[in-house]
Each structure stands twice: as structure tokens, then as C-alpha cells.
Amino acid sequence: GLWGAVLKENGELIGQCGITMQPYREQTVPEIGYLLRKNFWHKGYATEAARSCADYASHILGIKRIYSIIRDNNLPSQGVAKRIGMTPGDTIVKHYRGIDMPHIVFSMTLGE
């Protein structure tokens, strides 16, 4: 599941991040997710959290490939995925509350 993301200096909860299992095509894949309060955007926290999740996935969980499935119009989250070394490899449409939402599937190999 997702974990609380807190500032080290004061313990303030600024959002959440973690690894969840998500449906992708005909499989279920480990996905890095991150969601921060808006006033903490553009400060590097999402990148730090995503990178830490990738390290945890590789070194603790032994995961070989990790994903982030991101809305096609969510450019900041796509930037985070790219900064930690993920590349886009596919597009899918997710159905959420009766709406078709295009997503880009980012992924990277871990442990290399």
C-alpha cells in the first residue's frame, strides 16, 4: 500500500507514496505511486519518494521491473517517472467513474 510521506525536519505529513499492485493488460504489476499536497509540489519530494520506493522494491522486495501508470495529461508525474529512470513504453485507457482516461505506462528494470 501507500505510506505517509513526512518531512524529516518536523514530521509533517505532506502526502503519500508507495508500491501497489495494479492491473495492466492481462497481468498485475508493481506500481510506484505518489501523491503530495499541492503546496509541496515542485520541491523534489515526489522524486525522492519515488526513488526510495524503487530502491525498496529492488533491494527489499526483489522486484525486477517496476511501473508507474500515469494519466496522459499529468506532466509533473511523468517528469518524476523520467527523473528516476523510467521510460514510457505503452498507452492504455482506464475506465474511472464512467470516463475513459488515457494513461501512459512507464517502467524500468531494477537491480542493474
C-alpha positions as CSV (number, residue, x, y, z in Angstrom):
1,G,0.0,0.0,0.0
2,L,0.9,3.6,0.2
3,W,2.9,5.1,3.0
4,G,2.7,8.5,4.6
5,A,5.3,10.9,3.3
6,V,6.6,13.2,6.1
7,L,9.1,15.9,6.3
8,K,12.2,14.8,8.2
9,E,12.7,18.1,10.0
10,N,9.3,18.2,11.7
11,G,7.3,15.1,10.9
12,E,4.6,17.0,8.9
13,L,2.5,14.7,6.7
14,I,2.9,16.1,3.2
15,G,1.4,13.2,1.1
16,Q,1.7,9.5,0.4
17,C,3.8,7.2,-1.7
18,G,4.5,3.6,-2.1
19,I,4.2,0.4,-4.2
20,T,0.8,-1.1,-5.0
21,M,-0.2,-3.9,-7.3
22,Q,-2.1,-2.6,-10.3
23,P,-3.8,-4.3,-13.3
24,Y,-2.0,-3.8,-16.6
25,R,-3.2,-5.6,-19.7
26,E,-3.5,-9.3,-18.7
27,Q,-1.3,-9.1,-15.6
28,T,-0.9,-7.4,-12.2
29,V,2.3,-5.3,-11.9
30,P,4.0,-3.4,-9.0
31,E,3.5,0.3,-9.4
32,I,5.2,3.2,-7.7
33,G,2.6,5.8,-6.8
34,Y,2.9,9.2,-5.2
35,L,0.5,12.0,-4.3
36,L,1.6,15.1,-2.4
37,R,-0.3,18.1,-1.0
38,K,-0.2,20.8,-3.6
39,N,1.9,23.2,-1.5
40,F,4.7,20.6,-1.6
41,W,4.8,20.2,-5.4
42,H,8.0,21.2,-7.3
43,K,10.3,20.8,-4.4
44,G,11.8,17.4,-5.3
45,Y,9.8,15.4,-2.7
46,A,7.9,13.2,-5.2
47,T,11.2,12.4,-6.9
48,E,12.9,11.5,-3.6
49,A,9.9,9.4,-2.6
50,A,9.6,7.6,-5.9
51,R,13.4,6.9,-6.0
52,S,13.2,5.5,-2.4
53,C,10.3,3.2,-3.5
54,A,12.2,1.9,-6.4
55,D,15.2,1.2,-4.2
56,Y,12.9,-0.6,-1.7
57,A,11.3,-2.6,-4.5
58,S,14.7,-3.7,-5.8
59,H,16.7,-4.3,-2.6
60,I,14.0,-5.4,-0.1
61,L,11.2,-6.9,-2.3
62,G,13.4,-8.3,-5.0
63,I,11.2,-6.8,-7.8
64,K,12.9,-6.9,-11.2
65,R,10.6,-4.4,-13.1
66,I,8.6,-1.5,-11.7
67,Y,5.9,0.6,-13.3
68,S,4.1,3.9,-13.0
69,I,0.8,4.2,-14.9
70,I,0.2,7.9,-15.3
71,R,-2.6,10.0,-16.8
72,D,-1.6,11.3,-20.2
73,N,-2.1,14.9,-19.1
74,N,-0.3,14.6,-15.7
75,L,3.0,16.1,-16.9
76,P,4.5,16.6,-13.4
77,S,4.1,12.9,-12.5
78,Q,5.5,11.9,-15.9
79,G,8.5,14.1,-15.1
80,V,9.1,12.3,-11.8
81,A,9.0,8.9,-13.5
82,K,11.5,10.1,-16.1
83,R,13.8,11.6,-13.4
84,I,14.1,8.3,-11.6
85,G,14.9,6.5,-14.8
86,M,11.6,5.2,-16.1
87,T,10.7,5.3,-19.8
88,P,7.3,5.3,-21.5
89,G,6.5,2.0,-23.2
90,D,2.8,1.7,-23.7
91,T,-0.5,3.6,-23.5
92,I,-3.7,2.2,-22.1
93,V,-7.2,3.5,-21.3
94,K,-8.5,3.2,-17.8
95,H,-12.2,3.5,-17.1
96,Y,-12.9,5.5,-13.9
97,R,-16.3,6.6,-12.8
98,G,-17.7,6.1,-16.3
99,I,-15.0,8.1,-18.0
100,D,-12.3,6.8,-20.4
101,M,-8.9,8.1,-19.2
102,P,-5.8,7.7,-21.4
103,H,-2.7,6.7,-19.4
104,I,1.0,6.3,-20.3
105,V,2.7,3.2,-18.9
106,F,6.3,4.0,-17.6
107,S,8.6,1.3,-16.4
108,M,12.2,0.4,-15.7
109,T,14.3,-2.6,-14.9
110,L,15.6,-2.7,-11.3
111,G,18.8,-4.2,-9.9
112,E,21.2,-3.3,-12.7
